[in-house]
Amino acid sequence: MALTRLLIKDFRNIESADLAPAPGFNFLVGANGSGKTSVLEAVYTLGHGRAFRSLQAGRVIRHDQPEYVLHGRVDSGSERELSVGLSKSRQGDSKVRIDGSDGHKVAELAQLLPMQLITPEGFTLLNGGPKFRRAFLDWGCFHNEPGFFTAWSNLKRLLKQRNAALRQVSRYAQIRAWDQELIPLAERISDWRAAYSDAIAADITATCAQFLPEFALSFSFQRGWDKGKRLWRAVGAPV
């Protein structure tokens, strides 16, 4: 997928812009405060439904304007381009439009515009907590495994319900119903993460060898429980 056109209205300091990115690398050049990062953030927002510098919609909408509007055209590899759009009000109400129809979800934008943000804060992927690395792997799995998003959403829901139940019960038998659904999902997601990790490990190692030949890099995936042991056994749950 490639973004072939980007329309920006009332986003950050940009009143209106119409851009046609080149097929290869694109460089933004301009004075400080001219809106270079705002353009990058608009692209990111169109694909994620949120900005990367602020989670509050009101902070990215141009001063005295009720909403921002982003529109793009995406080369999907087929005979025609797809049209995608996102608008968000100061109250946080979002509208996603794909090929002229409303009522779509932000997750659908993410499927059409796969992208990875690299910023100076990206070092948290290496020196931050494990949640940053899980998020990185999950983003790759989302774009490579059709069933990942549904499984991941169900796992989050079940974990929330199970944690709430733990505060109210005293015996494992009372929460076993959640584990019977949760554990297979957790194992499937872990398998997807491991497969994606293996798939990108060779590329990461080769790239680092080009830029840092004096260093040897190893890249491996570690589950949250012992390798070779089923999650049922790791949590001490009866099968």
N, C-alpha and C positions, 0 to 999 in steps of 0.2 A: 504494500500500500504506500502511495506517495501523495503528499499534499501538493496539488498543482495551482491552487489559488486560495488566498486568504483575505477575507473582508473583516475589518475590525471597526467597531463603532462604540465610542464612549467607554473604552477600556483603559484603565490607568490614565496616563496623560495623552492618550491618542483619541482625538475627536473622530477621525475617520481615516481609514487607510485601505488600500486595495493593492495586494501584493501577489506576484506570480513567481513562486520559487522555481529555481532551476532544477533540472533532473538530478544533478549530482550534489556536490558540496555548495552550501550557501553561506556567505559571510555578510554580517551586518556591520557597517562602518558608520561612525558618527560621533559627535561630541558627547561629553558627559551629560546625562539628563535628557538626551534627545529621544529616548524611547526604545533603544535596542533591546534591553532586557524585557521591556513591556511586550515587544513583538514575540519574543521567545515564550513569555508567560502566556500570551494569548494562544499560541500553538498548543502549549501544554494543557491549558484550560479546555480547549476544544476537544482534546482527547481524553481528559480525565474528569471534567466537570467541576474542577476546582483549581485555584491558582496555587503555585508552589511557594509564594512569598507570604500569603495570607489566606486563612481559611474563611474569613468573613467577607461575604460578597460586597458589603458596603464599602470596603476599603479598596476594592479594585474597580469600582464604578467611578467614572469621571465626575468631578465635582459638579453638584447641582443637577445631575442627570438621574432619571429613575431606574435605569437598567443598562447593562451592557449587552451587545449583540455580536456574536462571532459566527461567521459563515465560511465554509470551506468546500472545495471540490477535491475529491479523492480519486486517484487513478487506481482502480481495483484490479487491473490486469485484464478486464473484460473489454468489450467493444465500446462501452460508454462509461463516463465518470459518474461517481456518486456525489450527491449533494448532502452536506451535513451542516447543521446549525445548532447553536446553543445561545439562549438568552437567560439572564438571571437578574431579578429585581433586588432592590435594597432589603426587602423583607426575606430574601433567600429563596423565593419561588423560582423554579427552573422550568424551562421549556426546551425539549430536545426535538429537533426536526430532522428527519432523514428522508431524502428524495421527496420533499414536499409534504410529508405526512407528519402530524404531531403525535404525541402520546408515547414516544419512545423513552427508553431508559438510558441513563448515562453509561451503563455497562456496554450498551450497543455501540456508543461512540468509541469506547476503548477498544472494541474488537475491530473497528474499521481503521483506527489510527494508532497502531502499536508504536510506542516510542519509549525511550529511556532518557531521563534527565541526568546530566552530569554537571555538577556545580562544585565550587570549592568545598562545600559541606559534604561532598560525596565520600570523604574519607571515613565518615561514620560507618560505611559499609564494612570497613576493615577494623577500625578501632572502637566502634560502638558496640552496643549489646546485640545479642542474637536476633532480636526482633527485626533489625534492619536487614540482616541477611535472609531471614525468612521472607520478608516482604519482597526482596529482590528475586528470590526463587519463585515465589508465588506469582509475581508479575509475569515471569517467563512461562510458568505452567499455564496461566490463564490464556496465553496466546497460542499455546501448543497442544493443550488438552481440552477438547470440546466440553467434557463433563466437569472440568475443574471448578468453575465458578459455582455451579449448583451444589457440588459436594462441599466446597469450602463454606458457602453460605449456610448449609445445613449443619455443618460441624460447629460453626460459631453459635448458631441458635441452640443446639443441643448442649454445648458447654455452658452457656448462660443458664439454661434451665437446670442442668445438673448442679451447678454451683449454688443456685438458689435452693435446690432440694437438700444439699449437704448441710445447709444451715438449719434445717428443720427436722432432719431424721437422725437416728442413732445407729441404725444397722444397715450394712451394705445391701441386703436384700431389698431395701426400700428404694434404692436408686439403680438397681440392676437393669430396669427397663431402659433407662437412658444409655447405659453402657452397651447394651445389646445393639443399639443403633449407632452410638458414637464411635466405638472401637473400630468397626470395619471401615468407617469413613476416615478416621485418623490414619489407619494403616494404608489405605488407598492414596491419600494425599501425601503421606510420607514416601510412598513408592514413586509417585509422580515427581516429587522434589528431588529424590535421589537420581532418577533417570535424567531430569533436566540438568542437574549438577554434573553428571557424567558427560552429557552432551556438550556442555560449554567448557569443561575443564581443559580439553585439548587446545581449544582456541585461546583461552586465557593464558595458558602456559606458553604457547607459541608467540603470542603478542608480547608478553613480558620478556621473552628471550630476545626479541628484536630490540626492545628499548632498554632493557637492563640485563645484558648478557652476563654480567659478572655475578648475578644472583641466581640461585636455584629456587624455583617456586613449586610448592606442592599444593594441591587443591583437592579437598575431599569433603564428603557430606557425612555428618554425624546425626543420627536420629536422637530423639529424646529418650530412648530406652536402649538397652543392650542389643547390639547387632546379633541376629540369629535367634532372638527371643521374641515370641509373639507378644503383642501389647497386653493381651489378657493376662499373661503370666507376669509381665512387668508391673502391672498395677495390683496384682494379687487377687484378681477377680476369678471366680469359679467359671469354668467353661460351660 
